[in-house]
Amino acid sequence: MFFELLCRVQYTDALYKATDLFGLIPESYFLNSTGNTNVAPEFLSTVLYYHIQNANDIDEWEYLWNNFTENVYITAQQRTAFLRALCSAKEIWRLKYLLETASDFDADTIEGQEYFDIIIAISQNPNGRDLAWNFYRHNYMMLLDR
């Protein structure tokens, strides 16, 4: 809890620690939900969130996105942590991509119950707040139908 608070207030050492801990997560964790993370479970969501938010690394964001959308072995808890981390990105174009992808009802990329989770998570991101609000205003009728 204290670690998350330090990350939330953008304490530099805590953000570096989140990135260091992210580096300790082996690839096998992303490929197998029972894999060892080398990170305490209570810190994992925080590590994912603040690393993705502050790393500005397109490859890591896309890797997490691919695991979120294509990996059938991840648990619901992991999906939530991945989704929250993906929506923490500072780049507006990534957030817009998430909204557009979630809005594509024909694609089977996002599960129905995650659609509103994406909008909410982006609205909680200071960089995505206006984007989520404008999306909501312009797509209100579609949201009602959803």
Buried (B, 14 or more C-beta within 10 A) or exposed (E): EEBBEBBEEEEEEBBEBBBEBBEEBEEEBBEEBEBEBEBEEEBBBBBBBBBBBBBEEEEBBEEBBEBBBEBEEBEEEBBBBBBBBBBBBBEBEBBBBBBEBBBEEEEEBBEEEBBEBBBEBBBEBEBBEEBBEEBEEEBEEEBEEE
